[in-house]
């Protein structure tokens, strides 16, 4: 396995390659022959980069084909074109490329900042209009080596992602020799190969939906009427007086909770709710795959639908045996629904996507309607509901009643419910909550309270931890924040996109595009802004303190300075607690 990263200038290019098998580092500068030799010696191995699916692999292939890498760089970066369109000759250079970057990632520098690593950048501009000096090359190499090492670190943090992708490749090649070139494909693309799906022409029946014949919705039949209305069979609608179309959805009160039904799932919740008592989370097991099988809603592009059914049952057997392969089969099952509206995937079948979604919403509404007389609905979200037992009732008697309703619903719909008990709930809205189990186990969702990883540690982690400690253990936020002396806990990592040219600290331009900021008690410490390329005007960086200092160096063992404004973080935590309705 080789990790690599290219840097391209007008008259120079270089690549750093870390060969993990041979434990060697290669630095190649403007030398096509040396790159060719390294490629030939390792072309059957896996090459790993960050954003390499989009950029680095095409620079490598282009150089080997004899193209000027600056032309390819500008084609991708300036013109915004996909690299594969540059020349058909690039296809003649096979490469087993694995990209560590995932769709929603904020960039390698943001990850470096999140992990507490040095995020200083090279001072050598990429638009320099001459050959680089030896000093500039040395500096560029230094920072390129750093980025490759950071790519290795991100890869190790996401090792399970790679292992899962490799297992999918093995499934896709089942019965044939292993084709490592498939490692560059996404999970949904591999899923289409595994299920032997073949893209059909447009069927023009995207909204020809119906309803499950097993549903018994009566009280909330207006929801079915909304879906039945031909005027609502669109994803967006134009509203008079507004420039942009709005998402087409139906808002209604269901069991005392405001709900929204649309073409992507149902959401409902009591906002700013907190309470203690006996709560029951009722989740539908593998909702979308189960709907596809029970109601024949799989993609019509799958040659043999039984293959999907077999994978579903094989996964259940492996799960019972605690075989880790079950997680790989789960990816196949869950990816299938997610790409039904992806025009570039062979599983593309938007009608089945809409039917799966609507069937799930209607049957969940059915369950709520039957439970409503016996419980308080706290939230519903796509594949499950959270309910609370009324005060003063016997827990066993109440549970048995709910269990009877659930059993009848399961027998009728062909779906399976899974129960979890909780004793405390803190809920901002349907997408932000903390629930506490009888044994103290915590389940959380949402940016404010989610469990943080090393790759997701750049948005005021101290505030996140303070909220969880307060809501689960009653620790006052000011106590928790004030006794912390690890500066990394207070960091906000922010990175500007290509819509902005520069970050300003006060009036001073910062050479980095990604910075780490902290609230400061010093009045002389200015705030941070980003300069719009379109208008040339500075804009405040969202959520940043009015007074802050920047620290882009390694955060290991860095203690809080006396001028860190801890009260600023306490105020933020209290504001977020108000959003949860607990202050």
TAWO-V179770 format. One line per field, one symbol per residue. ss: DSSP state (a for helix, b for strand, c for the rest). phi: phi as a letter, one per 40 degrees, with the letter a starting at -180 (. if undefined). Layout:
ss->???
phi->???
This chain:
ss->cbbbbbbbccccbbbbbbbccccbbbbbbccaaaaaaaaaaacccbbbbccccccaaaaaaaaaccccaaaaaaaaacccccaaaccaaaaacccbbbbccccccccaaaaaaacccccccccccccccccccaaaaaaaaaaaaaaaaaaaaaaaacaaaaaaaaaaaaaacccccccaaaaaccaaaaaaaaccbcccccccccccccccccccccccaaaaaaaacaaacccbbccccccccbbccbbbbbccbbbbbccccbbbbcccbbbbbbbbbbbbccaaaaaaaacccccccbcccaaaaaaaaaaaaaaaccccaaaaaaaaaaaaaacccccccccccaaaaaaaaaaaaaaaaaaaaaaaaabbbbbbbccbbbbbbcccccaaaaaaaaaaaaaaaaaaacccbbbbbbbbbbbbbccbbbbbcccccbbbbcccccccccccccbcaaaaaaaaaaaaacccaaaaaacccbaaaacbbbbccccbbbbbbccbbbcccbbbbbbbcccccccbbbbbcccccbbbcccccccbbbccccccccbccccbcaaaaaaaaaaaaaacccc
phi->.bbaabbbbcbaaabbbbccccfbbbbbbfbccccccccccbccccbbabgcccbdcccdcccccgccccccdccccccgccdcccacccccbcaccbbccbdccchccccdcccgccbcbcccccccbacccccccccccdccddccccccccdccbdcccdcccccccccbdgbccbcccccccdccccccccfcbdbcdcfbdbccbbccccbcbcbcccccccccdcccacbbcbdgbcccbccabbacbfgbcbbbabbhbbaaccfbaabibbbcbbccfdcccccccbfbcdccccbdccccccdcccccccccfcccdcccccccccdccbcbcccbccdaccccccdccdccccccdcddccdcbacccabagbabbbbcccgcccccccccccccccccccccgbbbbbbcbbbbbbcacbaabbbcdcgcbbbahdcbcccbccbbbbfdccdcccccccbbgcdccccccccbcddcbcbcbbccccbcabbbgbccbcccbbbbbcbcccccccbbbccccbgbcbccdgcccbabbbbcccdgcccccccccccccccccccccccgbb
